[in-house]
Amino acid sequence: MAPTPRLFIVEDDAKLRQLLSSYFKEQDFDVKAFEQGEDAIEAILLEQPEIVMLDLMLPDIDGLTICRQIRPQFSGKVLMLTASDDDFDHVAALEIGADDFVTKPIKPRVLLARLRALLRRGDNPSVTVDHLPKKSNNTLIYGSLSLNKTRKWCVLADKHVPLSDSEFDLLWLLAESADEVLSRDTLTLAVRGIEYDGLDRTIDNKVVSLRKKLGDNPSSPSRIITVRGKGYLFVPDAWHDLQHNV
């Protein structure tokens, strides 16, 4: 007889939490349910269940943050529940380390099939080498930095960083070409649509602004660095384990 899989459900809706708990207990899962995300994190890392069903929106800490925090030390499966049909939320969940997602309203039988499919996968492919960037057509994630091109949305260490459109465009260009020096000629043409005349300081000023907003030391930058006589370089490994205190 196969061992009973342990399922942790993290859901703040009391009615849905009870419904899911009862249903999956009937389906021979060993179920533990949590209302608060913070409580769940400690239990997940301590007990290492086979699968975690995680709501995207929670009152104390969002599901993406929980997934990001547990993933380096958790080898089980993560299935996200979301009421959003926004592609960004779905892509972000998968990029951060979720194995699957289901959009509400939930059909328990469909959810059961998804869970069983995840459990059949065997070893978790989502635990990745931490320094590798995660990319999609509209999303770039380097450690604690997440960029969404469609929304022009920048998040650092789980906090939104307000950027102007041109600042975001510049950051996206640099991040998309990580570890590659981009000249002022290239950046000026891409961001401003004009050729660099050798005197224009617009790009330099925007880099200074980005460093300030992203907490990069202006006197000794390590995340967006200047390559003398050549241009600017985005350093992909410099965005891990950051605390954004700006």
Backbone torsions as a table, in degrees:
resi	resn	phi	psi	omega
1	MET	NA	131.8	-179.3
2	ALA	-67.9	144.5	178.6
3	PRO	-64.2	150.0	179.3
4	THR	-70.4	121.1	-179.9
5	PRO	-70.9	139.9	177.8
6	ARG	-90.6	127.4	-178.1
7	LEU	-121.4	123.3	173.6
8	PHE	-103.2	126.9	179.0
9	ILE	-109.6	122.8	179.1
10	VAL	-115.0	102.0	-172.5
11	GLU	-151.8	126.3	-176.5
12	ASP	-85.3	-16.4	177.0
13	ASP	-75.7	109.6	-172.9
14	ALA	-60.0	-42.5	-178.1
15	LYS	-64.6	-46.5	-180.0
16	LEU	-66.9	-40.5	179.2
17	ARG	-59.1	-44.4	179.4
18	GLN	-66.8	-41.1	179.1
19	LEU	-60.7	-48.8	-179.0
20	LEU	-65.8	-40.9	-180.0
21	SER	-60.5	-48.0	-178.8
22	SER	-64.3	-43.4	-177.6
23	TYR	-63.3	-46.3	-175.6
24	PHE	-76.6	-23.0	170.9
25	LYS	-65.9	-39.0	177.1
26	GLU	-65.6	-25.3	179.8
27	GLN	-92.9	17.9	174.5
28	ASP	69.0	33.9	169.6
29	PHE	-97.3	145.9	171.6
30	ASP	-88.4	103.7	-167.4
31	VAL	-104.1	135.8	168.7
32	LYS	-130.8	130.2	-174.5
33	ALA	-114.5	147.1	-178.3
34	PHE	-133.4	140.3	174.3
35	GLU	-92.1	-36.1	-175.6
36	GLN	-104.3	134.7	-180.0
37	GLY	-63.9	-39.9	-178.1
38	GLU	-61.3	-40.0	178.1
39	ASP	-63.8	-37.4	-176.5
40	ALA	-68.7	-38.0	-176.4
41	ILE	-56.3	-50.8	-178.1
42	GLU	-61.3	-42.9	-178.6
43	ALA	-67.7	-39.2	179.9
44	ILE	-62.3	-47.7	-177.8
45	LEU	-68.9	-32.0	-178.8
46	LEU	-77.3	-44.3	-171.9
47	GLU	-97.6	-18.2	176.1
48	GLN	50.0	63.2	177.6
49	PRO	-66.4	164.2	179.4
50	GLU	-68.6	-32.5	-176.2
51	ILE	-150.2	144.3	176.9
52	VAL	-121.7	127.0	173.9
53	MET	-101.8	115.7	-164.5
54	LEU	-125.2	120.5	177.3
55	ASP	-73.0	139.7	-179.2
56	LEU	-67.5	-41.9	-176.0
57	MET	-108.1	114.6	178.5
58	LEU	-126.4	156.2	-174.5
59	PRO	-69.8	-29.5	-175.1
60	ASP	-102.1	-35.5	-178.5
61	ILE	-155.1	134.8	-173.2
62	ASP	-76.6	159.2	-175.9
63	GLY	-62.4	-34.5	178.6
64	LEU	-63.0	-41.1	179.0
65	THR	-65.1	-43.0	178.0
66	ILE	-60.3	-46.2	-179.3
67	CYS	-60.3	-43.5	179.5
68	ARG	-63.1	-38.5	-176.8
69	GLN	-73.2	-38.3	-175.8
70	ILE	-84.4	-28.3	-167.9
71	ARG	-56.4	-41.6	-179.4
72	PRO	-62.2	-21.3	-177.0
73	GLN	-119.6	10.3	-177.5
74	PHE	-126.3	123.0	-175.6
75	SER	-101.8	0.3	178.6
76	GLY	-79.9	-173.1	-179.5
77	LYS	-91.9	149.6	176.5
78	VAL	-126.3	120.6	175.1
79	LEU	-114.4	122.7	-177.3
80	MET	-92.2	139.8	171.9
81	LEU	-107.5	131.2	-178.3
82	THR	-143.3	140.9	174.1
83	ALA	-88.5	-3.2	-176.6
84	SER	-92.4	141.2	173.1
85	ASP	-105.9	18.9	179.9
86	ASP	-77.1	125.4	-179.3
87	ASP	-59.0	-32.1	-179.3
88	PHE	-60.9	-43.8	179.5
89	ASP	-62.4	-41.0	-179.5
90	HIS	-66.4	-47.0	179.7
91	VAL	-63.5	-44.2	-179.5
92	ALA	-60.0	-42.1	179.4
93	ALA	-60.4	-46.0	-179.0
94	LEU	-69.0	-38.8	-179.4
95	GLU	-66.0	-36.1	-176.9
96	ILE	-75.6	-20.9	176.4
97	GLY	135.9	1.2	175.4
98	ALA	-69.1	149.9	-179.0
99	ASP	-93.7	-23.9	-179.1
100	ASP	-164.9	165.4	175.0
101	PHE	-143.0	151.9	177.3
102	VAL	-129.4	132.8	-179.1
103	THR	-90.8	132.9	175.8
104	LYS	-71.3	154.4	1.3
105	PRO	-69.6	147.4	-171.5
106	ILE	-93.9	136.0	170.8
107	LYS	-104.2	111.7	-173.3
108	PRO	-53.1	-38.8	-178.4
109	ARG	-67.7	-36.8	176.2
110	VAL	-66.9	-41.6	178.6
111	LEU	-62.3	-41.5	177.6
112	LEU	-60.5	-42.8	178.9
113	ALA	-63.1	-39.9	178.4
114	ARG	-63.4	-43.9	-179.3
115	LEU	-63.5	-44.5	-179.8
116	ARG	-64.3	-37.2	177.0
117	ALA	-63.7	-41.2	177.7
118	LEU	-62.9	-42.3	-178.5
119	LEU	-66.7	-27.4	178.3
120	ARG	-76.0	-14.8	-176.1
121	ARG	-67.8	-21.9	-178.3
122	GLY	82.7	-137.4	-175.4
123	ASP	-58.9	143.2	-174.9
124	ASN	-75.9	118.0	179.3
125	PRO	-81.0	-5.2	-173.2
126	SER	-85.0	-13.3	178.4
127	VAL	-81.2	105.6	-170.9
128	THR	-111.1	165.1	173.7
129	VAL	-63.5	124.5	-165.1
130	ASP	-63.3	-26.7	-173.6
131	HIS	-86.1	-7.5	-176.8
132	LEU	-76.4	133.3	177.2
133	PRO	-69.6	152.4	177.2
134	LYS	-114.7	128.5	-171.6
135	LYS	-133.3	150.5	165.4
136	SER	-144.0	-177.5	-177.6
137	ASN	-61.4	-33.7	-174.8
138	ASN	-117.6	0.8	-176.4
139	THR	-132.8	136.5	172.0
140	LEU	-126.7	132.1	177.4
141	ILE	-131.3	120.7	174.2
142	TYR	-123.1	101.4	179.9
143	GLY	56.8	-117.3	-176.9
144	SER	-85.5	-2.2	-179.1
145	LEU	-102.1	128.3	177.7
146	SER	-129.7	130.7	-179.4
147	LEU	-124.8	134.4	173.6
148	ASN	-118.9	116.5	-172.9
149	LYS	-70.1	-37.9	-177.4
150	THR	-62.6	-44.7	-177.7
151	ARG	-88.7	-9.3	-170.2
152	LYS	51.4	54.8	-171.9
153	TRP	-117.5	127.8	-178.3
154	CYS	-121.3	128.0	177.2
155	VAL	-124.8	130.6	176.8
156	LEU	-128.1	125.0	-179.4
157	ALA	49.7	45.5	175.0
158	ASP	70.2	15.4	177.8
159	LYS	-124.4	135.6	177.9
160	HIS	-68.9	133.4	177.4
161	VAL	-110.5	110.1	-179.5
162	PRO	-66.9	126.6	177.2
163	LEU	-130.4	148.0	171.5
164	SER	-70.1	163.8	179.7
165	ASP	-57.6	-43.4	-177.4
166	SER	-70.2	-34.6	176.2
167	GLU	-65.2	-43.2	178.5
168	PHE	-63.6	-44.7	-179.9
169	ASP	-57.6	-41.6	179.5
170	LEU	-65.6	-45.5	179.5
171	LEU	-62.4	-41.6	179.3
172	TRP	-61.4	-44.9	179.2
173	LEU	-59.0	-44.9	-179.8
174	LEU	-65.9	-44.2	-177.8
175	ALA	-68.2	-36.0	179.9
176	GLU	-66.2	-24.7	179.7
177	SER	-114.4	42.0	-178.0
178	ALA	-52.5	141.0	-179.0
179	ASP	68.9	12.5	178.0
180	GLU	-122.6	130.5	179.0
181	VAL	-75.8	126.0	176.3
182	LEU	-108.7	128.3	-176.4
183	SER	-75.4	161.6	174.7
184	ARG	-62.4	-33.3	176.6
185	ASP	-57.8	-50.2	-178.1
186	THR	-63.9	-45.5	-176.3
187	LEU	-69.5	-40.2	179.6
188	THR	-64.3	-43.8	179.9
189	LEU	-64.7	-40.7	-177.3
190	ALA	-71.7	-42.8	-174.4
191	VAL	-84.7	-40.2	-173.9
192	ARG	-106.0	-13.8	179.2
193	GLY	75.2	15.9	178.1
194	ILE	-131.2	163.1	178.7
195	GLU	-81.5	146.9	179.2
196	TYR	-72.4	129.7	-175.6
197	ASP	-99.2	5.4	179.3
198	GLY	89.5	-13.9	-177.6
199	LEU	-118.4	-23.9	-176.0
200	ASP	-61.8	126.7	-177.7
201	ARG	-104.5	11.5	-175.6
202	THR	-57.9	-49.2	-178.3
203	ILE	-63.3	-43.4	179.7
204	ASP	-60.1	-41.7	-179.6
205	ASN	-66.8	-37.2	179.0
206	LYS	-69.6	-35.4	176.4
207	VAL	-64.4	-41.6	176.9
208	VAL	-59.8	-44.0	179.5
209	SER	-63.9	-42.4	179.4
210	LEU	-62.7	-43.8	179.4
211	ARG	-59.2	-42.4	-179.4
212	LYS	-64.6	-46.5	-177.7
213	LYS	-69.4	-28.2	-177.0
214	LEU	-99.3	9.6	174.9
215	GLY	71.0	24.3	178.1
216	ASP	-89.5	124.9	-176.3
217	ASN	-56.4	113.7	-175.9
218	PRO	-64.8	-28.7	-179.6
219	SER	-81.6	-21.8	178.8
220	SER	-149.1	67.8	-175.8
221	PRO	-64.6	145.7	179.7
222	SER	-127.0	-10.5	-176.3
223	ARG	-101.5	-43.5	171.7
224	ILE	-122.8	107.0	-172.2
225	ILE	-108.7	153.6	177.3
226	THR	-91.8	128.2	173.7
227	VAL	-104.5	106.0	-170.8
228	ARG	-53.4	128.4	176.7
229	GLY	79.4	-2.8	-176.6
230	LYS	-123.5	-44.4	-179.2
231	GLY	149.1	-140.0	-175.0
232	TYR	-125.1	151.1	-177.7
233	LEU	-135.1	130.5	176.0
234	PHE	-89.2	125.3	-176.7
235	VAL	-98.2	107.5	-172.8
236	PRO	-67.6	-31.8	-176.1
237	ASP	-78.7	-4.3	-173.0
238	ALA	-90.3	5.4	-172.8
239	TRP	-110.6	17.0	-177.2
240	HIS	-97.5	145.2	174.8
241	ASP	54.4	45.2	-177.4
242	LEU	-97.5	147.2	170.0
243	GLN	-112.4	115.7	-176.3
244	HIS	-87.5	104.5	-176.0
245	ASN	-107.9	11.8	-177.7
246	VAL	-71.1	NA	NA
